[in-house]
Amino acid sequence: MAKVAFIGLGVMGFPMAGHLKIKGGHDVTVYNRTAEKAAAWAEKFSGKSAPTPAEAAEEADFVFVCVGNDEDLRSVTSGESGALHGMKPGSVLIDNTTASAEVARELYAAAKQKGVDFIDAPVSGGQAGAENGALTVMCGGDEAVYERARPVIEAYARMVGLMGPAGSGQLTKMVNQICIAGLVQGLAEGLHFGKRAGLDIEKVVEVISKGAAGSWQMENRHKTMNAGKYDFGFAVDWMRKDLSIVLAEARRNGAKLPVTAVVDQFYGDVQAMGGNRWDTSSLLARLEK
């Protein structure tokens, strides 16, 4: 059993921290900007809460963070009352936020200055993956530190991998989002075409899902997409945040991402339709408006 802090109890962080307490058997203290949510977590999981990230991190062996973006991440780690101010030498800061590779490298350096280790560890699998403890975790950092952290991370994961030095986890998450963006648009267009052609979508998917066109998205989202329901997980607002990180990184490294850039604009159209909190499969709604 380790002493663990978890900072950020959103739709992902709340169940992830719960798995660290229940499945992992760790001593967990949480912090959330909204204190009521931290209190609710502590009551549900028989854990503890703290009034600041620094106080949550005191004496912790591992400090997890799962917040919204780069600035949120800087605030709760290196800002006033941030976790790094309370962490003990030799402890490990593990960031599950989907953020930039730049901020990952920045926090790696800041942690080292304080005698603390850092792993960037963004996740994939959405709210359902977090609730089921079945997330995919893409890590960047030092191998020895990763090996220390991996058994703790496994409490909420089905797959954990070290991708390379600091920032590599975030870069891998960007590849993940690039692939999803193009795949969902292709699925939306296929379903849209099939409906316009008068085909029975269930029969079509039953056949093509067993071939080269098959995907997790097709298997798990085609029914809800066909029904025009888009309340199943990762929100359009979050996807646009992630794609903005991807496109900024591509401008830095010279990668050409024409499809990703166009799909990002399509998600902007969905937002204009009022679909900010719809899930990412709502690209079909744009085609059918």
C-alpha positions as CSV (number, residue, x, y, z in Angstrom):
1,M,0.0,0.0,0.0
2,A,1.2,3.5,-0.9
3,K,0.2,6.9,0.3
4,V,-1.4,8.6,-2.7
5,A,-2.9,12.0,-3.5
6,F,-5.3,12.7,-6.3
7,I,-6.0,16.2,-7.6
8,G,-8.9,16.8,-9.9
9,L,-12.2,14.9,-9.5
10,G,-14.0,15.4,-12.8
11,V,-15.8,12.7,-14.6
12,M,-12.5,10.9,-15.1
13,G,-10.7,11.7,-11.9
14,F,-13.5,10.8,-9.5
15,P,-13.7,7.1,-10.4
16,M,-9.9,6.9,-11.1
17,A,-9.2,8.0,-7.5
18,G,-11.8,5.5,-6.3
19,H,-10.0,2.6,-8.0
20,L,-6.7,3.7,-6.4
21,K,-8.5,3.5,-3.0
22,I,-10.6,0.3,-3.5
23,K,-8.9,-1.8,-6.1
24,G,-5.3,-0.6,-5.3
25,G,-5.9,-0.6,-1.6
26,H,-3.9,2.7,-1.2
27,D,-4.3,5.4,1.4
28,V,-5.8,8.2,-0.8
29,T,-6.2,11.9,-0.1
30,V,-8.0,14.0,-2.7
31,Y,-8.2,17.7,-3.7
32,N,-10.8,19.3,-5.9
33,R,-11.4,23.0,-6.7
34,T,-15.0,22.5,-5.7
35,A,-14.6,21.3,-2.1
36,E,-18.1,19.7,-2.0
37,K,-17.0,17.2,-4.7
38,A,-13.9,16.3,-2.7
39,A,-16.1,15.8,0.4
40,A,-18.5,13.6,-1.6
41,W,-15.6,11.4,-2.9
42,A,-14.2,11.1,0.7
43,E,-17.6,10.0,2.0
44,K,-18.2,7.5,-0.9
45,F,-14.8,5.9,-0.7
46,S,-13.9,6.3,3.0
47,G,-11.0,8.5,2.0
48,K,-9.7,11.9,3.0
49,S,-9.8,15.3,1.4
50,A,-7.5,18.3,1.7
51,P,-8.0,22.1,1.2
52,T,-5.1,22.6,-1.2
53,P,-3.1,20.5,-3.6
54,A,0.0,21.1,-1.5
55,E,-1.6,19.7,1.6
56,A,-3.1,16.8,-0.3
57,A,0.4,16.0,-1.6
58,E,2.2,16.1,1.8
59,E,3.9,12.8,2.6
60,A,2.4,11.2,-0.5
61,D,4.5,8.6,-2.4
62,F,2.5,9.3,-5.6
63,V,0.6,12.4,-6.6
64,F,-1.9,12.1,-9.5
65,V,-3.4,15.0,-11.4
66,C,-6.3,15.0,-13.8
67,V,-7.5,18.5,-14.7
68,G,-8.6,20.4,-17.7
69,N,-5.7,22.0,-19.6
70,D,-2.1,23.3,-19.4
71,E,-3.0,26.3,-17.3
72,D,-5.1,24.3,-14.8
73,L,-2.2,21.8,-14.6
74,R,0.4,24.6,-13.9
75,S,-1.9,26.0,-11.2
76,V,-2.4,22.8,-9.2
77,T,1.2,21.7,-9.5
78,S,3.6,24.6,-9.5
79,G,1.3,27.5,-8.7
80,E,0.6,29.0,-5.3
81,S,-0.3,26.0,-3.0
82,G,0.4,23.7,-5.8
83,A,1.3,20.0,-5.3
84,L,5.0,20.5,-5.9
85,H,5.2,22.7,-2.8
86,G,4.1,19.9,-0.6
87,M,5.7,16.8,-2.2
88,K,8.5,15.1,-0.5
89,P,11.8,14.2,-2.2
90,G,11.7,10.9,-4.1
91,S,7.9,11.0,-4.6
92,V,6.4,10.8,-8.1
93,L,4.0,13.3,-9.8
94,I,1.8,11.5,-12.3
95,D,-0.2,13.7,-14.7
96,N,-3.3,12.1,-16.3
97,T,-4.4,15.4,-17.9
98,T,-4.5,15.5,-21.7
99,A,-2.1,18.5,-22.1
100,S,0.8,19.6,-24.3
101,A,4.1,17.9,-24.5
102,E,5.6,21.3,-23.8
103,V,4.0,21.5,-20.3
104,A,5.0,17.9,-19.6
105,R,8.7,18.7,-20.2
106,E,8.3,21.9,-18.2
107,L,6.9,20.0,-15.2
108,Y,9.5,17.2,-15.5
109,A,12.2,19.9,-15.1
110,A,10.4,21.7,-12.3
111,A,9.9,18.4,-10.4
112,K,13.6,17.5,-10.8
113,Q,14.6,20.8,-9.2
114,K,12.6,19.8,-6.1
115,G,14.0,16.3,-6.0
116,V,10.7,14.8,-7.3
117,D,10.1,12.6,-10.3
118,F,7.5,13.1,-13.0
119,I,5.5,11.0,-15.4
120,D,3.1,12.4,-18.1
121,A,0.4,9.8,-18.3
122,P,-2.6,10.8,-20.4
123,V,-5.4,8.3,-20.7
124,S,-7.8,7.0,-23.3
125,G,-11.1,5.1,-22.8
126,G,-13.4,7.9,-21.8
127,Q,-15.8,8.1,-18.8
128,A,-16.8,4.4,-19.1
129,G,-13.1,3.3,-19.1
130,A,-12.5,5.4,-16.0
131,E,-15.5,4.0,-14.2
132,N,-14.6,0.4,-15.1
133,G,-10.9,0.8,-14.3
134,A,-10.1,-0.1,-17.9
135,L,-8.2,2.9,-19.3
136,T,-5.2,2.9,-21.6
137,V,-2.4,4.9,-20.1
138,M,0.4,6.4,-22.3
139,C,3.4,7.4,-20.3
140,G,6.5,9.6,-20.8
141,G,9.4,9.8,-18.4
142,D,12.4,7.9,-17.0
143,E,12.1,4.1,-17.2
144,A,13.1,3.5,-13.5
145,V,10.4,5.9,-12.3
146,Y,7.8,4.4,-14.7
147,E,8.5,0.9,-13.2
148,R,7.9,2.3,-9.7
149,A,4.7,4.0,-10.8
150,R,3.2,1.3,-13.1
151,P,1.8,-1.0,-10.4
152,V,0.0,1.9,-8.8
153,I,-1.4,3.2,-12.2
154,E,-2.7,-0.3,-13.0
155,A,-5.4,0.2,-10.4
156,Y,-7.4,2.1,-13.1
157,A,-5.9,0.8,-16.3
158,R,-6.1,-2.2,-18.6
159,M,-3.0,-1.2,-20.6
160,V,0.0,0.9,-19.4
161,G,3.0,1.6,-21.6
162,L,6.1,3.7,-21.5
163,M,6.4,5.6,-24.8
164,G,9.7,7.4,-24.3
165,P,11.1,10.4,-22.4
166,A,9.0,13.2,-20.8
167,G,6.3,14.4,-23.2
168,S,6.1,11.1,-25.1
169,G,2.9,10.2,-23.3
170,Q,1.2,13.4,-24.5
171,L,2.5,13.0,-28.0
172,T,1.1,9.4,-28.1
173,K,-2.3,10.7,-26.9
174,M,-2.1,13.2,-29.8
175,V,-1.7,10.3,-32.2
176,N,-4.7,8.6,-30.5
177,Q,-6.9,11.7,-31.1
178,I,-5.8,12.1,-34.7
179,C,-6.8,8.6,-35.4
180,I,-10.2,8.9,-33.6
181,A,-11.0,12.2,-35.4
182,G,-10.7,10.7,-38.9
183,L,-12.3,7.4,-37.9
184,V,-15.4,9.0,-36.4
185,Q,-15.9,11.3,-39.4
186,G,-15.6,8.3,-41.7
187,L,-18.1,6.4,-39.7
188,A,-20.5,9.4,-39.7
189,E,-20.3,9.7,-43.5
190,G,-20.8,5.9,-44.0
191,L,-23.9,5.9,-41.8
192,H,-25.2,9.0,-43.4
193,F,-24.7,7.6,-46.9
194,G,-26.3,4.3,-45.9
195,K,-29.4,6.0,-44.6
196,R,-29.7,8.1,-47.7
197,A,-29.4,5.0,-49.8
198,G,-32.3,3.4,-48.0
199,L,-30.2,0.6,-46.4
200,D,-31.0,-1.1,-43.1
201,I,-28.1,0.3,-41.0
202,E,-28.2,-2.5,-38.5
203,K,-27.8,-5.1,-41.3
204,V,-25.0,-3.1,-42.9
205,V,-23.0,-2.7,-39.7
206,E,-23.5,-6.4,-38.8
207,V,-21.7,-7.3,-42.0
208,I,-19.1,-4.6,-42.4
209,S,-18.1,-4.6,-38.7
210,K,-16.6,-8.1,-39.2
211,G,-14.3,-6.8,-42.0
212,A,-11.6,-4.2,-42.5
213,A,-14.1,-1.3,-41.8
214,G,-14.7,-2.6,-38.2
215,S,-13.7,-0.5,-35.2
216,W,-14.5,0.2,-31.6
217,Q,-16.5,3.3,-32.6
218,M,-18.6,1.3,-35.1
219,E,-19.2,-1.5,-32.6
220,N,-20.1,0.8,-29.7
221,R,-21.6,3.9,-31.2
222,H,-23.4,3.0,-34.4
223,K,-26.7,2.3,-32.6
224,T,-26.8,5.6,-30.8
225,M,-25.6,7.5,-33.8
226,N,-28.4,5.9,-35.9
227,A,-30.9,6.9,-33.2
228,G,-29.6,10.5,-33.1
229,K,-28.5,10.2,-29.5
230,Y,-25.2,11.8,-28.5
231,D,-24.9,11.6,-24.7
232,F,-22.4,8.8,-24.4
233,G,-19.0,10.0,-23.2
234,F,-16.3,12.3,-24.5
235,A,-17.7,15.7,-25.2
236,V,-17.1,17.8,-28.3
237,D,-15.7,20.7,-26.2
238,W,-13.0,18.3,-24.9
239,M,-12.2,16.9,-28.3
240,R,-11.7,20.4,-29.7
241,K,-9.4,21.2,-26.8
242,D,-7.4,18.1,-27.6
243,L,-7.3,18.8,-31.3
244,S,-6.1,22.3,-30.7
245,I,-3.1,20.8,-28.8
246,V,-2.5,18.4,-31.7
247,L,-2.6,21.1,-34.4
248,A,-0.3,23.4,-32.3
249,E,2.2,20.5,-32.0
250,A,1.9,19.8,-35.7
251,R,2.8,23.4,-36.5
252,R,5.9,23.0,-34.4
253,N,7.1,19.6,-35.8
254,G,6.0,20.2,-39.4
255,A,3.5,17.3,-39.5
256,K,0.8,17.6,-42.2
257,L,-2.7,16.9,-40.8
258,P,-5.3,17.9,-43.4
259,V,-8.0,15.6,-42.3
260,T,-7.6,16.4,-38.6
261,A,-7.7,20.1,-39.3
262,V,-11.0,19.7,-41.3
263,V,-12.6,17.5,-38.7
264,D,-11.7,20.1,-36.0
265,Q,-13.7,22.6,-38.1
266,F,-16.6,20.1,-38.3
267,Y,-16.6,19.9,-34.5
268,G,-16.8,23.7,-34.5
269,D,-20.0,23.3,-36.6
270,V,-21.4,20.9,-34.0
271,Q,-20.7,23.4,-31.3
272,A,-22.5,26.1,-33.3
273,M,-25.5,23.7,-33.4
274,G,-25.5,23.7,-29.6
275,G,-23.7,20.3,-29.3
276,N,-20.8,21.4,-27.0
277,R,-21.6,18.6,-24.6
278,W,-22.6,16.0,-27.2
279,D,-20.2,13.1,-27.6
280,T,-17.8,13.0,-30.4
281,S,-20.0,10.7,-32.6
282,S,-22.2,13.8,-33.1
283,L,-20.4,14.5,-36.4
284,L,-23.3,12.6,-37.9
285,A,-25.7,15.3,-36.6
286,R,-23.8,17.9,-38.6
287,L,-24.4,15.9,-41.8
288,E,-28.1,15.4,-41.1
289,K,-29.0,18.9,-40.0
